[in-house]
Amino acid sequence: MTNKDIIQQIKDHPAGKVKLAVTDIDGILRGKVIHKDKFLTVANSSFGFCDVVFGWDAADKAYDNAQFTGWHTGYPDTEACIDLSTFRKIPWENDLPFFLADFVNQQGHISPVCPRNLLKKIKKEAVEAGYTPLFSQEFEWFNFQETPQELNDKAFRHLKSMTPGMFGYSILRSSMKHAFFNDLFDLMERYGVPLEGLHTETGPGVYEAAILYADILEAADRAVLFKTGTKEIAYRHGLMASFMAKWSMELPGCSGHVHQSLWDDKGEKNLFYDESHENHMSSLMQSYVAGQLHCLPHILPMYAPTINSYKRLVEGAWAPTTLTWGMDNRTTALRVLTGGQKSARLETRVCGSDVNPYLAMAACLASGLYGVKHQLRLEQPQTVGNGYEELRYGTLPRNLHEATQAMKQSSIANEIFGASFVDHFVRTREWEWRQFAQTVTDWELKRYFEII
C-alpha cells in the first residue's frame, strides 16, 4: 500500500479521528487522538510533541539529572514525523486508524534519545554492510482478575490470578478464559501483529506468545504494540496483563527473548547457516555470537532496564546468570538454533518481558555486528549441560546500579550506540536506581520495624 493509498483510506474512514503514538525510553507508548483534518495536514510534514516523554520516568516523575530536556529547557515541543508505513486499524476500537511516529523532522534531523531512531540507525548499519536483519520477540506475562482501581485500592496486595496452579502448555487452562485467549490470537492478527504461537506457561495465569518474525524495525513495532494491545484486550475481559519481569519471589519470572538472524541483501539466504560447518554455524554467526558475549556486560541495562529485571536473573529460574552460549540450551545467555537453513537463528535469553523492544533489538544487532566488524572468533566453547554452573567466563552484573555503572564507563557502549544516547539512557537508569534506593519497602518494615 502506497502513502497515497493510506492517506485516501484515512479520508474515507468513517471515524473522524486518528490515534498517534511514540515510544518513550521505557518502551511505554505515549500518544494522543487527533482530528482527521489535523492528521491530513501533518501526514507528510511534522507535528509538535512535548519532549517531556523523554524527561520523565514510567511514573511521570520528572528526572532531575537529564540534560536532553527538563525544567532548564522548559519542556518544549519537538518535531515528530508520522511513519505512514506503520498504519494499522485497532480492531477493538472500531478499527480506529493508528500510526507510530518518530522524533525526526523533514530535514532528517533525528532525536538521538528516541528508541525507535536508535534501532533505525543500527538497522541502517546492517543494511549498508549487506545484511537483512530478521527478528522476532516472544513474551511471557501474568494475567490477573483485577482492575487498575482495585489494585490501587488494595495497594497491590493479594492479587487474584486469572487461573490457578502451575500448568504450562495446558490445553485445559487455556480453555478457562477461552474468549480472552482467542481474542488475543485473532485480534492481534487483524492488528498486524501476527502470532506464531500462544500457550500457557508454568505459573498461575501465565501466557506466552511468540510473534511472527519480520524485518527488525517491523518486529520491534509489533513487539511494542503487542504489549500495549494485550493490556487493552485484557481490560475488555475484566483482566489485567502484567509484563513485569518478576512479580513474585515464589514464581518464575517473565522473559522477552529475542530471536534473530542475518540474511543476504535480498532477504533470500540465511547467512547464519552453514551445512558444512560443525553445528551448522557459519563463520558470520560465530562472530555475531562472540560479539554479543563480549558486549553483554557493557550494555546489560538495554536488556534488563528496571530494578525488578534483576530479580528474574537468578539461578534456576529459567533466566541466565552467566556469560555463556550453547546449542539449544535454555540455561545459557545465548541459545543457538541451527536446525535448518530457514530456521537457523540466535535466541538472546537475557531479555525480560519488561524490556523496551526497540532498545533490546538494537542492543542485540549492534553487539552482534560489533563481533562481525571486529572479526571476533568464538573461542569460548559452548556450554553443555547446566549453564548456571559455568562460571569461568563471567557472570552478569547483579543489579541495575552495577550494570548501569558498567555501561556508563564503557567505550564499547559509546561506540555501538553513540555517546548522546548512552549519556541520556544511563542518566535515566541512575535515576531509576535512586528512586528505589530511597524507598522504604514492605520487606524492610517486616524485617526491622519491631525487632531492631
N, C-alpha and C positions, 0 to 999 in steps of 0.2 A: 504494500500500500504506500503510495507516494504522499509527501507532505500535503499536496493539493487535495488528494482524496481525503486525508484526515481532516483538514480544515472544512471540507464540504460536509463530512459526517457531523461535525460539531454544529455547523449551520443548520443542518436538517434535523438534529436531535431534538426531541420534544422538551427535554429538560432545558431550563433557561440558565443553567449554571454548569460550572466545571470545577472539579477538585484538583488542586495542585499540592505537591509536597516536595520537601527537601529532606535530607538525612543529616542529623547532627553528628557530633563526634562520638556519641554513644550508640549510634545506629538507630536512634529514635526518629520516626517520621514526624516532621513538623510541617504543617501546611494550612491551607485555607480554601474556602469555596469562593469563587469569583463569578460574576455575571458573565454570561456567554459573550456579550458585546465587548466586555473588558478583555476577555481571553482573545478574541479575534484581533484586537488592536495590538496585543503584545506577543502573539504567537510566533511572529517572525522577527521580533526585536528582543526586548528585555523588559523586566519589570523590577521594582524595588521590593526587597525583602529585608526585614530588620536583621542585622548581623548579630543580634543577641543570641541567636540559635547556636553561635559558636562562643558565646560569652557566659553561658550558664551550664549547670550540670543537669543530670537526669531529673532532679527535683526542682528545677528552675531557680536554683540559688546561684547568684552571680559570683563568678570567680573573682578573687582579689589579687590574683597573680598573673593574669593573662596580659599579653602585650598586643595581641591582634585586635581586640576590642574590649571595652569596659567603660566605667564611668569617665575615664580620661579621654575617651573618644566621643562620648555622648551616644553610643549605640546607634549609629546612623544606619540608613538603608544601604544595602549593597546590591549591585545588579545581579539578577539571576536570569537565565535563559531556559525556556521550556524545551525539553528534549522530546520532539514530536514522535520519535520512534518508540517512546515508552507508552504510547496511547493504549489504554485499556478501558473497559467498562466494568464497573463494580456491580456484579450480579445481585448482591444482597442489598443494594441501594438503588433498585430500579434502573440498573445499567447506567448509572451516573458516569459521565466521562471523567477519566483520571489521567494525569500526567505527572512524571517526575521532572524536576528542574535541577540545574547546576548553577553554582555561583561563578558565572563567566559572562562577560559582556560580548557585544557584537564584534569588537576588535580582537576577541580571543584571549583577553587578559583574564586569567583564572585566579580564584582564591586558593592560595596554597594550603589552606587548612580544611578545605572541603573534601570529605572522604571519597566521594564519587569522582572528583577530579584526580585525586591521588591514584585511584585504580585506573582511570583512563590514561594517565601518564605512564604507569608501569606497563599497561597493555600495549601502548604505542612503542615502547622499547622492545617488547617481544616481537611485535609485528615487523618492526624495522630490522630485527635480527633474522627474520624469515620464518617466524613461528606463529601458529594459530593456537592460542591457549583455550582449551575447552575445560570447563569447571562445573562442579555441582556441589551442593551442600545438603547435608541431612541433619535433621534436628530431632532431639528428644525433648519432651516438655510434659509437665504435670497439669492435669485439669481438675478443677475443684467446683463443687456445688456451692458457690458463693457469688456474691455481688460485690463490687467495689465498696459500696456503702456499708454492707455487713462486715467486710473485713476491717474497714477503718473503725467501725463502732466497737469491735471486739479486739482491737489492737493487734490484728494478725495472729491471734492465738486460736487454738482448737479448730484448725482448718478441716473442712469436710471434703474428703477426696471424692472424685466422681464415681470411682468404683473401688472396691476393697481388694486387698491381697497383692501378693507378688505373682504376677501371671503374664509373663512375656509370651509374645506370639499367640495370644489367646483368641481363638475364634469365638469362644463363649463370652468373654468380657467385652469384646468389640461389638457384640450384639446388644449389650445392655443400653447403650446410648447410640443405637444404630443410626438414628436420624442425624445426629451430630457427626458421627463417623462418615456417613455417606455425603453429607453436605460438604465436609472438608474436601473430600476427593472430587466431587462433581463441581462445586462452585469454584474451586481453585483452577480446575481445567478451563472453565469459562472465563476466568480472570486472567488467563495467560500465564498461570503458574502450574504447569502440569506436574503431577506427582508420579514418580516411578513406582512407589510402593508406600503403603500406610499400614501400620500394625501396632498392637500394644507392646510395651516394653515391660521389663520387670520393675514392679513398684505399683502402688495404688494410683489408679487414674493416669497412667503414663502412656502416651502415644509416641511413636517415632515415624517420621515421614522423610522419604528420600525424594528430592526434587530432581526432575529430569535434567540432564546435563545440557549445556549450551555454551556459546561464546562467553568468555569470562565476565564481561560487563552485564550481559543479559542474565547470566547466572546469579550475579550479585543482586541485581534488581529483583529477580524472582525471590531470592532468599529474604531480602528486606520486606518485600510485600507479603511473603508467606507469614512471617512472624506477626505483623500487624493484622493481616487478614484473618489469621487463625483466632486472634483475640476478638475480633469483631464478630466472626461467626459464632464463637463460643458465647458471647453476650446474648445472641439471639436465642440460644438454647438454655439460658439461665445459668451459664457456666463461666468460669474464669480460667484462662490458659496462662501459665507462667513459664517463661523461658529463663528463669533464674538458674544459675549453674548448679546450685545445691541448696535446697530449701530445708532439708532435714539431715541431721547428722546420722540418723539411723538408716537412711535410704541412699541408693546410688544417686549420683549427680546426673546432669543432663548435658549431653555432648552436642557439638555442632560441627562434626567432622567435615573437612573439605576434601573433595576428590578432584584430581587434576591430571591433565596430560597435555603435552605439546604435540601439535600436528604440523604438517608442512604448510607452506603459504597458501595452498589451495584447500586446505582442510580435508585432504583425501587420505593421507598416510599418517598413522600414529608413530611419532618418532621416538616414543618410549620403548617400543617393542623391537627386539632383535632375536629372531628364531635361532640363530647360530650361537648366541652367547649363553653362558651359564645363567640360569634363572630367567633367561629371555629378556634381561635388562640391557638396553642399548647403552653405549658409552655416554650418550647425552643424558639419559635418565640417571645414570650413576653420578654424573657431575651435578645434576639437579638435586638429587638426594643429598649428596655431600654438601652442597650449598645450604640446604635447609638445616642440616645438622650443625654446620658451622655457625650459621647466623642465629639459630633459635635462642640461645641465651641472651643475645643482644637485642631482641625485638619481642620478647615474650608478652609484654602488655598489649601487643596487637592481637594476640590470640587469647589472652586472659586479662581483660581490661578492668575488672572490678575487684573489690575486696573479696567478694564471695567466690570469684573464679578459683581461687587457690584452695578453697575448702573442697573443691571437686578433685583437684590434682593431688590425690593421696593414694598410697599403696593399696592395691587390691580392690579398687572402686571403679574399675573399667575405664580409668583415665591414666595417662602415662605420668611417670615421675622422673624418668631417666632419658638421657640423650642417646637414644637407640633407634635402630631400624630393623625390620625383619620381614620375611616373606609371609604374607597372610598371618601376621602375628598381632593379636589385639592387646598385647601387653607393652608394646613399644610405642614411641612417639610417632614414628613414621611406619606405615604399613604398606608394603609394596605388593601390588597385584598384577601379575603378568600372565594371566591365563590364556589370553588371545590377543591378536593384533588390534582388534577393535576395542577391547575392554581393558587393555593394559593401562594402569594408572597408579598414582600415588595417593594415599589417604593420609592426610595430616590430622592426627587424632588428639592433638593438644587442645584444639579449639573447643570451647564450651558453647552451649546454646545462647549464652549472653553476649556473644561477640557482635561487633559491627561487621556484617558480611563484606562490605567494601574494604575495610581495613584488613580483615583476616585473609581475604583472597589476594589483596595487594601484597601482603607480607609473604604469603606462600610463593607467589610468582616472582617477586623481587628477590627473595633469598635463593630460590631455585636458579634464577638467571644469574645471580652472583656466582654460583658454583660453575655454571656453564661458561660465563665470561672469563673467570679466573682459572678455568680448566682444572678444577679441583678433582682429585681422584678419590673414589670411595674406598679408602684404605681400611676404614673401620669394618670389621667383619659383621655380618648380620647376627642378630641375637636369635638363638634357637631356644625356645622354652620361655622361662619367666623373665621378662624384661625388667621387673621391679628389682631383681637381684643383680642386674648387670650395672655395677657402679663404676666400672673402670673408666668410662668415657664422660662421666659427669652427670649431675642431676640438675633438674630445673630449679630456678630461683623459687624460694618458698613462700613469698608473699608479694603483694603489689609494690610495696616500698622497695624491696630488694630488686625486683625485676625492673622497676622504673629507673632506679639509680644506675643499673647496668646499661639501660638504653640511653640514658642521659649522657653517659661517659663514652658511648660507643661511636667510633668513627665509621663503623660499618653501617649503622642506622642512618647516619647523615648521608653516606654515600648512596644508599639504595632508595631512600625516601626524600632526601633534600632537607637541609638544615631548618628551613622555615616550618615545615610540617612537624619535624621532630621536636623543635622547641615548643610549639603550641601543644602538641599531644602530651609531651612529658609534663608540662605545667598542669594540664588537666588531670593527669594521673596523680601528681603530687598533691593537688587539691583534694582528690578523692581520698587519698590516704589520711590527710589531715582531718577531714570530716569524720572519718572512722575513729581516729586516734583520740579525739576529744569527746566522743560519745560514751555515756555510761550505759552499758548493756545489761540485759536480763541476767546474763551469766555472772557479771560482777556483783549484782545485787544478791543473787542467790548464794554466791560464794563468800562474800565479805560482810554483808550488811549486819548480821548478828554475831558472827564468830570473831571477827578481827577486833 
